[in-house]
Amino acid sequence: MSDFIVGLTGGIGSGKTTVSALFAARGVSVIDTDEIARQLTAAGGEAMPVIVAEFGPGITDGAGALDRNAMRRLVFSDPGARQRLEALLHPRIARIALQACAAASTPYVILAVPLLVESGGWKEYCDRVLVVDCDEALQVKRVMARSQLAENEVRAILSAQANRAQRQAIADDLIDNNAEPSVLAAAVDALHLRYLDLARQKLAAKTGAKC
Ligand code: ATP
């Protein structure tokens, strides 16, 4: 059972998945809230009945999963729709994520929350917040390289997210991902040692044992 949660966040294309994979390679449990959201809104997903009850069957694709394009159109024409969807999804994501954190058998867990800054509430569950950061120009370049999105589309997503200063303001730790991916390993190694130590200290404080 893991009782030390490191919240991992960063803007689109900043390198969260890459960094998560490096922690996972060191044996750390990684819980990804995006993945939980995908499962909840897949065909037969736990959230689908309440989403259909709220928005109608037109919000699903042929298989019964959330139709993301239809949802995007709805959110565009009705700004309150996003809040209604989030009110249905967030408590479910939080419940499943925190259960997974508690069930993890590693000394600490990485809880990947892309919108940790934007959707308040996550920070209170985290013992530490780790932000992956890189220049906006690199974010745009990397997202364009791996998707079909045009530059203006990536920039529109960026401007809807928190900015780098807002993320840095809540960071306990920061990974600079402006360089080659190969340099990330050393940064993750150092953080891994620190988190193991902090998790040990928290456990010792809880059980009254000496470190
Ligand atoms: P998203 O928010 O879109 O899920 P992310 O924050 O998880 O993105 P990654 O998927 O890790 O970011 O990285 C975005 C892209 O940039 C990927 O194609 C990844 O391989 C690449 N990338 C990550 N770090 C670097 C780096 N230091 N140098 C070059 N490419 C990188």
Boltz pocket constraint, residues with backbone or C-beta under 6 A from the ligand:
constraints:
  - pocket:
      binder: B
      contacts: [[A, 10], [A, 11], [A, 12], [A, 13], [A, 14], [A, 15], [A, 16], [A, 17], [A, 18], [A, 19], [A, 114], [A, 142], [A, 143], [A, 146], [A, 177], [A, 178], [A, 179], [A, 180], [A, 181], [A, 182]]
      max_distance: 6.0
